[in-house]
Amino acid sequence: MKRSGVVFSLVFILLMGCKDDVLPKPKAMLRLEYPSAEYAKSDVDCEYGFDQNILSTVKENKDCSLVLDYPMMKGSIFLTYKRVDGNIRDLLIDAQKLTYEHVVKADNIAPKEFINPEERVYGMFYEVSGNAASQSQFYVTDSTDHFITGSLYFYAKPNYDSILPAAMYLQNDIRRIMESIRWSK
């Protein structure tokens, strides 16, 4: 009897000791890293120029509207150019209206004013957080002749957590575009 009790205890200990506890996997964030941004003067035949990230390719449309495509990030920055012809108020209203159409899906829209009096560039940058279609919107103008609106879009269903690293990278490019805009004389 003693021997069977010892064997039973030993088998019991072995079976219980070999049991794997099921542990849930911790949530992890996708780590996306992109190369440091390098900029060169844009090579477009328009009434404006800017510094362009060398990772982007430019698709020029009519009327000097451009698409800066970032295939590595599956995103694009769309630039729309319009001449100011006594309609600056309407252009400003349209640009702001386009931004605030994203309020339905956005968690927050943070406006940041941009002023560069030396180059006569005035505008607004909007950082859109949440699952909105666009993570950034902006406009710049000289108030008398030129008006540019810009939007950042990704080729994917909006999921803010997943695209955040790419959105932050491209928001820095947008800021560089705004800072480097030069109007043709």
C-alpha positions in Angstrom: 0.0 0.0 0.0 2.7 2.4 0.9 4.4 1.8 -2.5 1.2 2.5 -4.5 0.7 5.7 -2.4 4.2 6.9 -3.2 3.7 6.1 -6.9 0.3 7.8 -6.9 1.8 10.9 -5.2 4.8 10.9 -7.6 2.5 10.6 -10.7 0.3 13.3 -9.3 3.2 15.7 -8.7 4.6 15.0 -12.2 1.3 15.6 -13.9 0.6 18.8 -11.9 4.2 20.0 -12.3 4.1 19.7 -16.1 1.0 21.6 -16.6 1.5 24.8 -18.6 -0.3 27.9 -17.4 -2.0 29.7 -20.2 -1.0 33.3 -20.2 -2.5 35.9 -22.5 0.0 37.6 -24.8 0.6 41.2 -24.0 -0.7 43.8 -26.4 2.1 45.2 -28.6 2.4 48.2 -30.7 3.6 47.9 -34.3 7.0 49.5 -34.6 7.5 51.2 -37.9 10.7 53.0 -38.6 11.3 55.2 -41.6 14.6 56.7 -42.8 15.5 60.3 -41.8 13.8 62.8 -44.1 16.0 64.3 -46.8 14.7 67.3 -48.8 15.4 68.8 -52.2 13.7 71.7 -54.0 10.6 70.6 -55.9 11.0 70.4 -59.6 7.5 71.6 -60.7 6.6 74.3 -63.3 4.2 76.2 -61.1 3.7 79.5 -59.4 5.1 78.1 -56.2 7.9 75.8 -55.1 8.8 74.0 -51.8 11.1 71.5 -50.3 10.1 67.9 -51.1 11.0 64.7 -49.3 13.2 62.6 -51.7 11.1 59.6 -50.7 8.1 61.1 -52.4 7.3 61.1 -56.1 5.3 64.0 -57.6 2.4 63.6 -59.9 1.5 66.9 -61.5 -2.1 67.6 -62.5 -3.5 70.5 -64.4 -3.6 73.9 -62.7 -0.5 73.1 -60.6 -2.3 70.7 -58.3 0.1 68.0 -57.2 0.0 64.6 -55.5 3.1 63.8 -53.4 3.0 60.0 -53.3 4.8 58.0 -50.6 4.5 54.3 -51.8 6.6 53.0 -48.8 3.9 54.4 -46.4 0.9 53.9 -48.7 -0.1 57.5 -48.4 -0.2 60.7 -50.3 -0.2 64.4 -49.7 -2.6 66.2 -52.1 -1.9 69.8 -52.9 -4.5 72.0 -54.7 -3.5 75.3 -56.1 -5.9 78.2 -56.8 -5.4 81.8 -57.8 -6.8 84.4 -55.5 -9.0 86.7 -57.5 -10.9 88.7 -54.9 -12.2 85.5 -53.4 -9.9 85.0 -50.5 -12.8 84.8 -48.0 -14.5 82.0 -50.0 -11.2 80.1 -50.4 -10.6 80.3 -46.6 -14.1 79.2 -45.8 -13.9 76.2 -48.2 -10.5 75.1 -46.7 -11.8 75.3 -43.2 -15.1 73.6 -44.1 -13.1 70.7 -45.7 -11.1 70.2 -42.6 -14.1 70.2 -40.2 -16.0 67.7 -42.4 -13.8 65.1 -40.6 -15.2 66.0 -37.2 -17.7 63.1 -37.4 -14.9 60.5 -37.2 -12.2 62.6 -35.6 -11.4 62.5 -31.9 -9.8 65.9 -32.1 -8.8 68.6 -34.6 -6.0 70.8 -33.4 -5.4 73.9 -35.5 -1.9 75.5 -35.5 -1.4 78.9 -37.1 1.5 79.4 -39.5 3.0 82.8 -40.4 6.1 83.6 -42.4 6.0 87.3 -43.2 9.4 87.4 -44.9 8.1 85.1 -47.7 4.4 86.3 -47.4 3.2 82.8 -46.4 0.2 82.6 -44.0 -1.8 79.6 -43.2 -3.2 77.0 -40.9 -2.2 73.4 -40.1 -4.8 71.0 -38.7 -3.8 67.8 -37.0 -6.7 65.4 -37.1 -6.6 62.6 -34.5 -8.8 59.6 -34.5 -10.2 57.3 -37.3 -10.9 60.2 -39.8 -10.2 59.8 -43.5 -7.4 62.4 -43.3 -4.9 62.9 -40.5 -3.8 66.3 -41.6 -5.1 69.3 -43.5 -3.6 72.6 -44.2 -3.7 75.7 -46.3 -1.3 78.5 -47.1 -1.7 81.8 -49.0 -0.1 85.1 -49.7 -3.6 86.7 -49.4 -3.4 88.4 -52.7 -2.5 86.0 -55.5 -1.9 82.4 -54.4 -3.8 79.8 -52.3 -2.8 76.2 -51.7 -4.8 73.6 -49.7 -3.3 70.2 -48.7 -4.6 67.0 -47.3 -2.9 63.8 -46.1 -4.6 60.5 -47.0 -3.6 56.8 -46.7 -4.6 54.0 -49.0 -6.2 52.0 -46.2 -9.3 52.1 -44.0 -8.6 54.6 -41.2 -7.2 53.0 -38.1 -5.4 55.7 -36.2 -3.3 53.5 -34.0 -1.9 51.6 -37.0 -1.1 54.5 -39.2 0.1 56.9 -36.4 3.9 56.5 -37.1 3.4 57.2 -40.8 1.0 60.0 -40.1 3.5 61.7 -37.8 6.3 61.3 -40.4 4.2 62.8 -43.1 2.9 65.6 -40.8 6.6 66.7 -40.5 6.8 66.7 -44.3 3.7 68.9 -44.4 5.3 71.3 -41.9 8.4 71.4 -44.1 6.3 72.1 -47.2 4.6 75.0 -45.4 7.9 76.4 -44.1 9.6 76.2 -47.5 6.8 77.5 -49.8 8.1 80.2 -52.1 5.8 82.1 -54.5 6.9 83.0 -58.0 7.2 86.7 -58.5 
